[in-house]
């Protein structure tokens, strides 16, 4: 049920003590990524990516199977942090946020579910937003039982923060991340957040439908459009070919500085692992 898709490690990572290391775990709809980094420099020394089918699966069993295959999972670390990505979520301005408002908004959008709510806050000079997400109770119980007192964040917050930083020189900027079975989009216009959303997909038509709908809503022919993508996607993929037809000027997101990535990453294009690295760097 759980497949180990990627396992990459730096050659000298064992020379560092546990007190120098942090483990970041990102839990997505169809994957779990484990990223080992150095505290202080935030340089990345290892990455493991596991994939599985649907979130209806038994999360306890998923983590048990992952644990049997992972080198990183049971190692001692000075700190750990968890990111959730792609679950049913909504964004609420800080001025309107309450726990009941988050619950009401999620219920209105997705219907009532017997799920736990996880909330993360994006705070900057111009944006004070809460991202509230519904996660299955079995996942919540798994996180509490296995990672007690470990902070839980939302990956979409990090993508919004990065998009705001990279959009300074553009009037209309899109940052698109591709993950196993899903993708996320953040659109910044005139340094203001327009949309931030996550979608599952099983075929190229799913991706085209969502992007065309967002283009029709948030694109203006008078404003130049800059679109950067990264993640689990290749130039030979049908999805990439379809995107190029919709957005001819689409570009790969800029790679990270070499000194921040110590792992042997030459097995994949530079953009392939950026969404996982960017929740740390």
Backbone as JSON, one array per atom type, in Angstrom:
{
  "sequence": "XXXXXXXXXXXXXXXXXXXXXXXXXXXXXXXXXXXXXXXXXXXXXXXXXXXXXXXXXXXXXXXXXXXXXXXXXXXXXXXXXXXXXXXXXXXXXXXXXXXXXXXXXXXXXXXXXXXXXXXXXXXXXXXXXXXXXXXXXXXXXXXXXXXXXXXXXXXXXXXXXXXXXXXXXXXXXXXXXXXXXXXXXXXXXXXXXXXXXXXXXXXXXXXXXXXXXXXXXXXXXXXXXXXXXXXXXXXXXXXXXXXXXXXXXXXXXXXXXXXXXXXXXXXXXXXXXXXXXXXXX",
  "N": [[0.82, -1.21, 0.0], [1.94, 1.28, 0.76], [4.37, 3.01, -0.97], [7.83, 3.48, -1.44], [9.02, 6.1, -3.0], [11.1, 7.97, -3.43], [14.37, 8.24, -2.2], [16.88, 9.94, -0.87], [20.08, 10.91, 0.21], [22.58, 12.84, 1.91], [26.15, 12.49, 1.63], [27.67, 12.83, 3.9], [26.01, 12.99, 6.1], [25.82, 11.54, 8.45], [27.81, 12.43, 10.04], [26.96, 14.53, 11.51], [25.59, 15.44, 14.66], [22.66, 14.4, 16.55], [21.65, 16.59, 17.87], [21.94, 18.66, 16.17], [20.11, 18.45, 14.21], [16.95, 18.55, 12.44], [13.75, 17.12, 11.9], [11.39, 17.21, 9.4], [8.07, 16.52, 8.63], [5.89, 16.07, 6.06], [2.55, 15.7, 5.38], [0.49, 14.62, 2.93], [-2.35, 14.32, 0.65], [-1.91, 12.02, -0.84], [0.6, 11.21, -0.17], [3.58, 11.04, 1.93], [6.2, 12.96, 3.05], [9.51, 12.97, 4.27], [11.86, 15.1, 5.57], [15.11, 15.79, 6.29], [16.98, 18.19, 8.0], [19.5, 20.69, 8.76], [19.75, 22.39, 11.76], [19.66, 25.9, 12.17], [21.32, 26.52, 9.78], [19.51, 25.44, 8.05], [20.02, 23.77, 5.95], [19.56, 21.0, 3.73], [19.77, 17.56, 4.28], [18.73, 15.05, 3.8], [16.08, 13.24, 2.16], [12.99, 11.57, 2.04], [10.39, 10.14, 0.19], [7.17, 8.93, 0.31], [4.43, 7.23, -1.16], [0.87, 6.68, -1.49], [-2.56, 5.52, -1.88], [-5.46, 6.63, -1.24], [-6.89, 9.08, 1.04], [-8.73, 7.9, 2.64], [-7.66, 5.67, 3.64], [-6.32, 3.64, 6.32], [-4.71, 5.49, 8.61], [-2.99, 4.84, 10.65], [-2.0, 2.36, 9.8], [-0.75, 3.2, 7.46], [1.36, 4.8, 8.47], [2.71, 2.85, 9.91], [3.62, 1.11, 7.9], [5.23, 2.88, 6.51], [7.14, 3.39, 8.46], [8.53, 0.99, 8.59], [9.95, 1.06, 6.25], [11.41, 3.39, 6.24], [14.46, 5.18, 6.75], [14.84, 7.46, 8.19], [12.74, 7.9, 10.02], [12.72, 6.86, 12.73], [14.99, 7.92, 13.86], [16.87, 9.84, 16.29], [16.09, 13.27, 16.88], [16.74, 16.76, 17.31], [14.64, 18.61, 17.07], [11.27, 18.38, 15.82], [8.85, 18.84, 13.21], [5.59, 19.16, 11.77], [3.85, 19.24, 8.7], [0.74, 19.71, 7.11], [-0.98, 19.02, 4.08], [-3.15, 19.91, 1.54], [-5.62, 19.02, 2.46], [-9.19, 19.38, 3.17], [-9.82, 22.75, 3.24], [-9.91, 26.21, 4.32], [-9.52, 29.77, 3.96], [-9.35, 32.45, 6.16], [-9.73, 35.85, 6.98], [-7.87, 37.49, 9.58], [-9.33, 39.32, 11.1], [-11.89, 38.34, 11.02], [-11.76, 35.87, 12.06], [-12.71, 33.11, 14.05], [-12.91, 30.13, 16.02], [-15.4, 28.91, 15.68], [-16.28, 30.22, 13.4], [-14.5, 29.23, 11.52], [-15.21, 26.49, 11.56], [-17.88, 26.71, 10.64], [-17.48, 27.78, 8.09], [-15.99, 25.76, 6.82], [-17.83, 23.67, 6.93], [-19.86, 24.72, 5.33], [-18.56, 24.78, 2.86], [-17.7, 22.14, 2.39], [-19.5, 20.4, 3.48], [-20.84, 18.73, 6.4], [-18.48, 17.1, 8.41], [-17.1, 14.57, 10.42], [-14.51, 15.5, 11.55], [-11.23, 16.63, 12.6], [-10.1, 19.95, 13.28], [-7.41, 21.81, 12.05], [-5.42, 24.64, 12.46], [-3.53, 27.23, 10.99], [-1.49, 30.18, 10.93], [-0.93, 32.94, 8.85], [1.12, 35.62, 8.92], [1.98, 38.82, 8.0], [3.18, 42.04, 6.89], [1.11, 42.95, 5.33], [-0.76, 40.95, 5.25], [-2.86, 39.11, 7.23], [-3.84, 36.19, 7.95], [-5.8, 33.27, 8.58], [-5.44, 29.84, 8.06], [-7.52, 27.25, 7.95], [-7.97, 23.8, 8.29], [-9.6, 20.69, 7.67], [-8.91, 17.59, 9.01], [-8.76, 14.0, 8.92], [-10.02, 12.17, 11.73], [-8.61, 9.87, 12.42], [-6.06, 10.41, 11.45], [-5.4, 12.65, 12.98], [-5.39, 11.48, 15.54], [-3.29, 9.74, 15.18], [-1.15, 11.52, 14.81], [-1.14, 12.89, 17.26], [-0.7, 10.77, 19.04], [1.76, 9.7, 18.22], [3.46, 11.84, 17.75], [3.53, 13.68, 19.97], [3.17, 16.96, 21.27], [4.45, 18.04, 19.08], [4.7, 20.64, 16.76], [2.15, 21.54, 14.39], [1.72, 22.56, 11.11], [0.48, 24.33, 8.17], [1.08, 23.56, 4.83], [0.31, 25.22, 2.75], [0.48, 27.79, 3.71], [3.26, 28.31, 3.7], [3.69, 28.26, 0.95], [2.2, 30.46, 0.13], [3.6, 32.51, 1.44], [6.08, 32.34, 0.1], [5.29, 32.88, -2.52], [4.45, 35.54, -2.25], [6.9, 36.75, -1.71], [8.3, 36.26, -4.11], [6.81, 37.55, -6.0], [7.24, 40.22, -6.19], [8.25, 41.73, -8.35], [6.31, 41.47, -10.26], [3.09, 42.0, -11.69], [1.02, 40.2, -11.82], [1.16, 37.18, -10.54], [1.68, 33.7, -10.49], [2.13, 30.79, -8.57], [2.66, 27.46, -8.86], [2.44, 24.27, -7.51], [3.18, 20.84, -7.95], [2.18, 17.72, -6.74], [2.21, 14.19, -5.78], [-0.65, 13.1, -7.24], [-2.03, 15.5, -6.77], [-2.3, 19.14, -6.85], [-1.3, 22.53, -6.14], [-2.21, 26.01, -6.13], [-1.19, 29.35, -5.98], [-2.12, 32.67, -6.3], [-0.98, 35.89, -6.82], [-1.74, 39.25, -7.07], [-0.73, 42.49, -7.76], [0.68, 42.5, -5.37], [-1.18, 41.48, -3.63], [-2.98, 38.83, -2.17], [-4.88, 36.74, -4.18], [-5.95, 34.19, -4.68], [-5.67, 30.97, -3.15], [-5.31, 27.66, -3.36], [-5.93, 24.09, -3.3], [-5.94, 21.14, -5.23], [-7.09, 17.89, -6.05], [-6.17, 15.43, -8.53], [-6.72, 13.13, -11.23], [-6.34, 12.86, -13.9], [-5.23, 14.56, -16.91], [-7.23, 16.3, -17.75], [-8.51, 17.09, -15.42], [-6.66, 18.86, -14.27], [-6.46, 20.85, -16.27], [-9.09, 21.84, -16.32], [-9.4, 23.09, -13.76], [-7.37, 25.05, -13.79], [-8.0, 26.61, -16.05], [-10.47, 27.6, -15.21], [-9.66, 29.21, -13.04], [-7.98, 31.01, -14.36], [-9.86, 32.34, -15.95], [-11.2, 33.65, -13.97], [-9.31, 35.15, -12.49], [-7.46, 36.3, -14.21], [-6.24, 38.99, -16.21], [-6.21, 40.49, -19.29], [-4.82, 42.82, -19.67], [-2.84, 42.85, -17.84], [0.36, 41.64, -17.4], [1.14, 38.19, -17.2], [2.81, 36.08, -15.0], [3.94, 32.88, -14.52], [5.06, 30.36, -12.44], [6.2, 27.06, -12.01], [6.67, 24.0, -10.18], [7.72, 20.8, -8.85], [6.34, 17.44, -8.83], [6.48, 16.79, -11.8], [7.17, 16.52, -15.26], [8.78, 17.63, -18.34], [8.0, 15.96, -20.35], [5.51, 15.06, -19.67], [1.94, 14.67, -20.05], [0.4, 16.52, -18.69], [2.1, 18.73, -18.44], [2.43, 19.46, -21.15], [-0.19, 20.21, -21.75], [-0.47, 22.4, -20.04], [1.35, 24.2, -21.2], [0.02, 24.86, -23.51], [-2.09, 26.32, -22.53], [-0.87, 28.32, -20.99], [1.53, 29.79, -22.44], [3.93, 31.05, -21.61], [4.83, 29.81, -19.34], [7.08, 28.93, -16.68], [9.81, 27.15, -15.12], [10.15, 27.03, -11.59], [12.64, 28.94, -9.88], [15.72, 27.41, -9.02], [17.06, 26.3, -5.84], [19.79, 27.67, -3.86], [22.94, 25.99, -4.17], [24.4, 25.48, -1.83], [22.53, 25.0, 0.07], [21.39, 22.57, -0.35], [22.34, 19.48, 0.28], [21.99, 16.86, -0.44], [22.32, 14.06, -2.72], [21.08, 14.93, -5.54], [20.78, 14.46, -8.22], [19.25, 12.66, -9.58], [16.81, 13.53, -10.38], [15.05, 16.21, -12.1], [15.92, 19.66, -11.31], [13.73, 21.1, -10.35], [12.07, 19.23, -9.22], [11.91, 18.46, -6.49], [11.5, 20.79, -5.13], [9.02, 21.82, -3.94], [8.91, 20.33, -1.56], [11.28, 21.01, -0.3], [10.87, 23.74, 0.09], [9.16, 24.17, 2.23], [10.78, 24.32, 4.34], [13.0, 25.98, 3.81]],
  "CA": [[0.0, 0.0, 0.0], [2.83, 2.43, 0.82], [5.53, 2.84, -1.84], [8.92, 4.42, -1.24], [9.29, 6.6, -4.34], [12.38, 8.67, -3.48], [15.19, 8.23, -0.98], [18.14, 10.6, -1.2], [20.78, 11.27, 1.43], [23.92, 13.4, 1.72], [27.17, 11.5, 1.91], [28.29, 13.06, 5.21], [24.97, 13.36, 7.05], [26.0, 10.83, 9.72], [28.81, 13.12, 10.82], [26.28, 15.51, 12.36], [24.91, 14.87, 15.82], [21.2, 14.57, 16.58], [21.32, 17.93, 18.4], [22.06, 19.62, 15.07], [19.2, 18.08, 13.13], [15.5, 18.66, 12.55], [12.99, 16.31, 10.96], [10.11, 17.77, 8.96], [7.2, 15.52, 8.01], [4.76, 16.65, 5.34], [1.51, 14.69, 5.13], [-0.42, 15.04, 1.87], [-3.47, 13.44, 0.35], [-1.43, 10.76, -1.4], [2.04, 11.04, 0.08], [4.23, 11.56, 3.13], [7.61, 13.27, 2.8], [10.35, 13.19, 5.44], [12.99, 15.92, 5.18], [16.08, 16.03, 7.37], [17.72, 19.44, 7.77], [20.4, 21.13, 9.82], [19.23, 23.56, 12.49], [20.5, 27.07, 11.99], [21.53, 26.78, 8.36], [18.35, 24.89, 7.35], [20.46, 22.99, 4.79], [18.85, 19.72, 3.68], [20.71, 16.45, 4.2], [18.08, 13.8, 3.39], [14.65, 13.31, 1.83], [12.29, 10.34, 1.68], [9.02, 10.38, -0.26], [6.33, 7.73, 0.26], [3.12, 7.48, -1.77], [-0.21, 5.7, -1.27], [-3.7, 5.82, -2.73], [-6.48, 7.59, -0.82], [-6.84, 9.47, 2.44], [-9.63, 7.07, 3.44], [-6.91, 4.55, 4.18], [-6.02, 3.62, 7.75], [-3.49, 6.27, 8.79], [-2.09, 4.09, 11.52], [-1.34, 1.37, 8.96], [0.15, 3.93, 6.56], [2.57, 5.17, 9.2], [3.43, 1.63, 10.27], [4.34, 0.65, 6.71], [6.29, 3.87, 6.27], [8.17, 3.22, 9.48], [9.33, -0.18, 8.24], [10.76, 1.35, 5.07], [12.14, 4.65, 6.38], [15.7, 5.28, 7.52], [14.81, 8.67, 9.0], [11.59, 8.04, 10.91], [12.99, 6.54, 14.13], [16.23, 8.5, 14.34], [16.68, 10.95, 17.25], [16.26, 14.62, 16.34], [16.59, 17.82, 18.31], [13.28, 19.1, 16.91], [10.46, 17.86, 14.72], [7.68, 19.63, 12.87], [4.7, 18.47, 10.83], [3.04, 20.06, 7.8], [-0.32, 19.01, 6.41], [-1.07, 19.63, 2.76], [-4.16, 19.49, 0.58], [-6.89, 18.58, 3.04], [-10.26, 20.37, 3.03], [-9.34, 23.92, 3.97], [-10.44, 27.53, 3.99], [-8.7, 30.89, 4.43], [-10.2, 33.44, 6.82], [-8.99, 37.01, 7.5], [-7.72, 37.48, 11.03], [-10.38, 40.14, 11.71], [-13.14, 37.58, 11.03], [-11.52, 34.5, 12.49], [-12.98, 32.44, 15.33], [-12.98, 28.69, 15.79], [-16.73, 28.59, 15.16], [-16.34, 30.71, 12.02], [-13.76, 28.26, 10.71], [-16.05, 25.31, 11.44], [-19.03, 27.03, 9.8], [-17.01, 27.95, 6.72], [-15.63, 24.44, 6.28], [-19.07, 22.92, 6.75], [-20.55, 25.29, 4.18], [-17.84, 24.45, 1.64], [-17.47, 20.71, 2.16], [-20.47, 19.58, 4.17], [-20.42, 18.38, 7.76], [-17.64, 15.91, 8.54], [-16.61, 14.32, 11.77], [-13.06, 15.64, 11.43], [-10.56, 17.57, 13.48], [-9.67, 21.16, 12.59], [-6.06, 22.29, 12.3], [-5.35, 26.03, 12.01], [-2.22, 27.86, 10.91], [-1.66, 31.62, 10.74], [0.02, 33.66, 8.01], [1.2, 37.0, 9.4], [2.96, 39.68, 7.36], [2.79, 43.45, 7.01], [-0.14, 43.21, 4.6], [-1.65, 39.8, 5.27], [-3.07, 38.4, 8.48], [-4.81, 35.19, 7.53], [-5.82, 31.95, 9.19], [-5.77, 28.71, 7.18], [-8.1, 26.16, 8.74], [-8.12, 22.58, 7.5], [-10.19, 19.52, 8.29], [-8.14, 16.37, 8.79], [-9.45, 12.85, 9.49], [-9.74, 11.91, 13.14], [-7.58, 8.83, 12.53], [-4.76, 11.06, 11.26], [-5.18, 13.47, 14.17], [-5.03, 10.58, 16.63], [-1.96, 9.23, 14.87], [-0.18, 12.58, 15.06], [-1.09, 13.15, 18.7], [-0.13, 9.62, 19.73], [3.15, 9.43, 17.82], [4.26, 13.07, 17.76], [2.96, 14.56, 20.98], [3.84, 18.26, 21.44], [5.11, 18.46, 17.84], [3.84, 21.63, 16.11], [1.56, 21.18, 13.1], [1.51, 23.73, 10.27], [-0.15, 24.09, 6.87], [2.04, 23.82, 3.75], [-0.17, 26.3, 1.9], [1.01, 29.05, 4.26], [4.61, 28.5, 3.2], [3.61, 28.57, -0.47], [1.74, 31.85, 0.03], [4.73, 33.37, 1.84], [7.08, 32.34, -0.97], [4.7, 33.58, -3.68], [4.5, 36.97, -1.96], [8.29, 37.18, -1.86], [8.76, 36.17, -5.49], [5.93, 38.31, -6.89], [7.51, 41.66, -6.03], [8.49, 42.38, -9.65], [5.27, 41.08, -11.22], [1.74, 42.47, -11.34], [0.14, 39.03, -11.73], [2.11, 36.08, -10.35], [1.15, 32.41, -10.05], [3.08, 29.75, -8.16], [1.94, 26.19, -8.91], [3.19, 23.1, -7.05], [2.61, 19.53, -8.26], [2.47, 16.63, -5.81], [1.57, 12.96, -6.24], [-2.11, 13.1, -7.24], [-2.65, 16.78, -6.43], [-1.5, 20.33, -7.13], [-1.77, 23.72, -5.45], [-1.99, 27.25, -6.85], [-1.3, 30.62, -5.27], [-2.12, 33.79, -7.24], [-0.74, 37.19, -6.22], [-1.86, 40.38, -7.99], [-0.4, 43.77, -7.13], [1.11, 42.17, -4.02], [-2.33, 41.07, -2.83], [-3.39, 37.45, -2.4], [-6.16, 36.58, -4.85], [-6.46, 32.85, -4.4], [-4.73, 29.92, -2.73], [-6.17, 26.48, -3.36], [-5.31, 22.79, -3.54], [-6.86, 20.28, -5.97], [-6.69, 16.54, -6.43], [-6.41, 15.14, -9.94], [-6.43, 11.78, -11.7], [-6.04, 12.92, -15.32], [-4.84, 15.89, -17.36], [-8.41, 17.14, -17.85], [-8.78, 17.67, -14.1], [-5.76, 19.99, -14.1], [-6.84, 21.88, -17.23], [-10.37, 22.44, -15.9], [-9.22, 23.98, -12.61], [-6.53, 26.18, -14.15], [-8.76, 27.48, -16.94], [-11.47, 28.28, -14.38], [-8.99, 30.25, -12.27], [-7.55, 32.02, -15.31], [-11.03, 33.13, -16.33], [-11.62, 34.45, -12.82], [-8.28, 36.03, -11.93], [-6.52, 36.81, -15.2], [-6.62, 40.22, -16.9], [-5.37, 40.59, -20.49], [-4.04, 44.05, -19.6], [-1.78, 42.66, -16.85], [1.25, 40.54, -17.78], [1.01, 37.04, -16.31], [4.02, 35.31, -14.74], [3.57, 31.61, -13.89], [6.19, 29.48, -12.1], [5.75, 25.74, -11.54], [7.67, 23.04, -9.75], [7.13, 19.62, -8.25], [6.37, 16.13, -9.48], [6.02, 16.97, -13.17], [8.28, 16.56, -16.21], [8.44, 18.23, -19.62], [7.4, 14.93, -21.21], [4.19, 14.69, -19.17], [0.77, 15.25, -20.72], [-0.03, 17.69, -17.92], [2.96, 19.86, -18.8], [2.09, 19.85, -22.51], [-1.48, 20.92, -21.68], [-0.22, 23.7, -19.41], [2.03, 25.07, -22.16], [-0.98, 25.35, -24.45], [-2.91, 27.32, -21.84], [0.0, 29.4, -20.53], [2.77, 29.58, -23.2], [5.12, 31.6, -20.95], [5.06, 29.13, -18.06], [8.49, 28.68, -16.44], [10.13, 26.39, -13.91], [10.55, 27.86, -10.46], [14.09, 29.03, -9.71], [16.3, 26.41, -8.12], [17.62, 26.8, -4.59], [21.26, 27.7, -3.84], [23.56, 24.68, -3.99], [24.9, 25.28, -0.47], [21.42, 24.64, 0.96], [20.95, 21.22, -0.67], [23.5, 18.61, 0.34], [21.7, 15.5, -0.89], [22.65, 13.74, -4.11], [19.77, 15.17, -6.14], [20.91, 14.45, -9.67], [18.36, 11.67, -10.16], [15.59, 14.2, -10.82], [15.24, 17.62, -12.47], [16.09, 20.52, -10.14], [12.44, 21.57, -9.82], [11.26, 18.1, -8.8], [11.75, 18.36, -5.04], [11.41, 22.12, -4.53], [7.9, 22.03, -3.0], [9.21, 19.74, -0.25], [12.34, 21.82, 0.31], [10.44, 25.11, 0.38], [8.48, 24.31, 3.53], [11.83, 24.49, 5.34], [13.98, 27.01, 3.47]],
  "C": [[0.85, 1.26, 0.0], [4.09, 2.14, 0.0], [6.58, 3.9, -1.53], [9.4, 4.88, -2.61], [10.68, 7.23, -4.46], [13.09, 8.51, -2.15], [16.57, 8.76, -1.35], [18.78, 11.15, 0.08], [22.13, 11.9, 1.09], [24.95, 12.37, 2.17], [27.75, 11.63, 3.32], [27.28, 13.35, 6.3], [25.18, 12.7, 8.42], [27.06, 11.49, 10.59], [28.19, 14.15, 11.77], [25.57, 14.8, 13.5], [23.42, 15.15, 15.76], [20.81, 15.97, 17.06], [21.4, 19.0, 17.32], [20.98, 19.45, 14.02], [17.73, 18.31, 13.48], [14.85, 17.75, 11.51], [11.66, 16.99, 10.68], [9.33, 16.69, 8.24], [6.04, 16.25, 7.36], [3.79, 15.54, 4.96], [0.54, 15.25, 4.1], [-1.52, 14.03, 1.63], [-3.02, 12.06, -0.11], [0.04, 10.5, -1.1], [2.4, 11.49, 1.48], [5.69, 11.76, 2.78], [8.31, 13.5, 4.13], [11.6, 13.93, 4.98], [13.86, 16.18, 6.4], [16.89, 17.28, 7.04], [18.57, 19.78, 8.98], [19.84, 22.39, 10.46], [20.21, 24.72, 12.34], [20.68, 27.41, 10.53], [20.34, 26.33, 7.52], [18.75, 24.13, 6.09], [19.89, 21.57, 4.88], [19.84, 18.59, 3.44], [20.07, 15.13, 3.81], [16.61, 14.05, 3.07], [14.14, 11.93, 1.48], [10.86, 10.7, 1.31], [8.29, 9.06, -0.41], [4.97, 8.1, -0.33], [2.15, 6.35, -1.45], [-1.43, 6.22, -1.99], [-4.6, 6.92, -2.18], [-6.39, 7.89, 0.66], [-7.82, 8.67, 3.3], [-8.9, 5.88, 4.05], [-6.67, 4.72, 5.67], [-4.68, 4.33, 7.98], [-2.5, 5.57, 9.7], [-1.31, 3.07, 10.71], [-0.36, 2.03, 7.99], [1.46, 4.26, 7.26], [3.38, 3.95, 9.61], [4.23, 1.11, 9.09], [5.48, 1.6, 6.36], [7.46, 3.64, 7.22], [9.1, 2.04, 9.16], [10.3, 0.11, 7.1], [11.69, 2.55, 5.24], [13.42, 4.5, 7.19], [15.6, 6.41, 8.53], [13.82, 8.64, 10.16], [11.94, 7.86, 12.39], [14.31, 7.1, 14.66], [15.94, 9.6, 15.37], [16.94, 12.29, 16.56], [16.07, 15.64, 17.46], [15.18, 18.39, 18.28], [12.61, 18.4, 15.75], [9.32, 18.83, 14.45], [6.9, 18.9, 11.79], [3.96, 19.5, 10.0], [1.96, 19.18, 7.19], [-0.58, 19.75, 5.11], [-2.22, 19.03, 1.95], [-5.46, 18.99, 1.15], [-7.93, 19.69, 2.89], [-9.93, 21.59, 3.88], [-9.99, 25.2, 3.48], [-9.52, 28.58, 4.57], [-9.62, 31.98, 4.95], [-9.35, 34.61, 7.28], [-8.96, 37.01, 9.02], [-8.85, 38.24, 11.71], [-11.7, 39.39, 11.82], [-12.99, 36.2, 11.66], [-11.99, 34.21, 13.92], [-13.03, 30.96, 15.0], [-14.33, 28.29, 15.2], [-16.9, 29.07, 13.73], [-15.61, 29.77, 11.08], [-14.59, 27.01, 10.48], [-17.22, 25.55, 10.51], [-18.62, 27.14, 8.33], [-16.66, 26.62, 6.08], [-16.86, 23.59, 6.03], [-19.84, 23.4, 5.53], [-19.89, 24.85, 2.88], [-17.83, 22.96, 1.35], [-18.53, 19.81, 2.77], [-19.94, 19.19, 5.55], [-19.62, 17.09, 7.74], [-17.19, 15.79, 9.98], [-15.08, 14.32, 11.75], [-12.54, 16.64, 12.45], [-10.1, 18.77, 12.67], [-8.26, 21.54, 13.03], [-5.94, 23.68, 11.71], [-3.93, 26.55, 12.06], [-2.43, 29.32, 10.55], [-0.54, 32.18, 9.87], [0.0, 35.13, 8.45], [2.32, 37.73, 8.68], [2.46, 41.11, 7.48], [1.45, 43.73, 6.36], [-1.16, 42.09, 4.72], [-1.68, 39.17, 6.66], [-4.2, 37.42, 8.25], [-4.67, 33.91, 8.35], [-6.2, 30.93, 8.12], [-6.25, 27.57, 8.07], [-8.37, 24.97, 7.84], [-8.77, 21.49, 8.32], [-9.34, 18.29, 7.98], [-8.87, 15.2, 9.48], [-9.06, 12.62, 10.95], [-8.64, 10.87, 13.31], [-6.19, 9.4, 12.33], [-4.43, 11.92, 12.47], [-4.74, 12.6, 15.35], [-3.62, 10.02, 16.43], [-0.89, 10.27, 15.19], [-0.02, 12.85, 16.55], [-0.39, 12.01, 19.43], [1.34, 9.4, 19.45], [4.04, 10.65, 17.95], [3.67, 14.08, 18.74], [3.83, 15.81, 21.14], [4.65, 18.7, 20.22], [4.2, 19.45, 17.12], [3.39, 21.17, 14.73], [1.24, 22.46, 12.34], [0.81, 23.33, 8.97], [0.83, 24.47, 5.76], [1.62, 24.99, 2.87], [0.33, 27.65, 2.4], [2.41, 29.33, 3.72], [4.61, 28.85, 1.71], [3.15, 30.01, -0.69], [2.88, 32.81, 0.37], [5.76, 33.47, 0.72], [6.56, 33.09, -2.19], [4.73, 35.09, -3.46], [5.91, 37.52, -2.13], [8.7, 37.26, -3.33], [7.94, 37.02, -6.45], [6.22, 39.8, -6.9], [7.63, 42.37, -7.38], [7.43, 42.07, -10.7], [3.9, 41.55, -10.74], [0.78, 41.3, -11.12], [1.02, 37.79, -11.71], [1.4, 34.84, -9.83], [2.3, 31.49, -9.67], [2.29, 28.45, -8.04], [2.88, 25.07, -8.48], [2.44, 21.83, -7.43], [3.12, 18.49, -7.27], [1.9, 15.33, -6.38], [0.05, 13.05, -6.12], [-2.78, 14.4, -6.9], [-1.74, 17.93, -6.85], [-2.11, 21.52, -6.41], [-1.38, 24.96, -6.24], [-2.14, 28.43, -5.9], [-1.17, 31.74, -6.31], [-2.0, 35.1, -6.46], [-0.87, 38.27, -7.29], [-1.63, 41.67, -7.23], [-0.07, 43.58, -5.64], [-0.05, 41.85, -3.07], [-2.72, 39.63, -3.19], [-4.78, 37.4, -3.02], [-6.78, 35.22, -4.58], [-5.33, 31.94, -3.96], [-5.56, 28.66, -2.54], [-5.38, 25.23, -3.69], [-6.35, 21.88, -4.19], [-6.26, 18.89, -6.16], [-6.92, 16.34, -7.92], [-6.02, 13.7, -10.26], [-6.07, 11.75, -13.18], [-5.75, 14.36, -15.71], [-6.04, 16.83, -17.43], [-8.77, 17.79, -16.52], [-7.94, 18.92, -13.87], [-6.19, 21.15, -14.99], [-8.11, 22.6, -16.78], [-10.16, 23.46, -14.78], [-8.4, 25.21, -12.99], [-7.25, 27.14, -15.08], [-9.81, 28.27, -16.16], [-10.84, 29.43, -13.59], [-8.46, 31.37, -13.18], [-8.71, 32.93, -15.72], [-11.47, 34.06, -15.2], [-10.59, 35.51, -12.45], [-7.3, 36.6, -12.94], [-7.1, 38.03, -15.91], [-5.67, 40.4, -18.08], [-4.48, 41.82, -20.47], [-2.85, 43.92, -18.64], [-0.94, 41.45, -17.27], [1.21, 39.43, -16.73], [2.34, 36.3, -16.23], [3.63, 34.05, -13.98], [4.83, 30.78, -13.68], [5.64, 28.17, -11.56], [6.95, 24.95, -11.04], [6.95, 21.83, -9.17], [7.22, 18.4, -9.12], [5.74, 16.23, -10.87], [7.25, 17.09, -14.06], [7.82, 17.17, -17.54], [7.79, 17.24, -20.56], [5.99, 14.54, -20.78], [3.08, 15.36, -19.97], [0.3, 16.51, -20.01], [0.8, 18.91, -18.31], [2.64, 20.36, -20.21], [0.78, 20.64, -22.54], [-1.31, 22.3, -21.07], [0.42, 24.68, -20.38], [1.07, 25.62, -23.21], [-1.83, 26.45, -23.82], [-2.1, 28.55, -21.48], [1.35, 29.24, -21.22], [4.03, 30.03, -22.47], [5.41, 30.95, -19.6], [6.55, 28.79, -17.91], [8.66, 27.82, -15.19], [10.55, 27.35, -12.81], [12.07, 27.83, -10.3], [14.58, 28.0, -8.71], [16.87, 27.09, -6.88], [19.14, 26.83, -4.67], [21.85, 26.34, -3.51], [23.97, 24.43, -2.54], [23.78, 24.88, 0.5], [20.95, 23.2, 0.75], [22.17, 20.32, -0.73], [23.25, 17.23, -0.24], [22.13, 15.32, -2.34], [21.34, 13.79, -4.91], [19.77, 15.07, -7.66], [20.0, 13.42, -10.35], [17.1, 12.3, -10.73], [15.93, 15.61, -11.29], [15.28, 18.49, -11.22], [14.76, 20.93, -9.51], [11.67, 20.5, -9.08], [10.92, 18.12, -7.31], [11.56, 19.7, -4.35], [10.21, 22.31, -3.6], [8.15, 21.45, -1.61], [10.3, 20.54, 0.45], [11.82, 23.17, 0.8], [9.64, 25.26, 1.67], [9.51, 24.52, 4.65], [12.65, 25.74, 5.07], [13.34, 28.37, 3.25]]
}
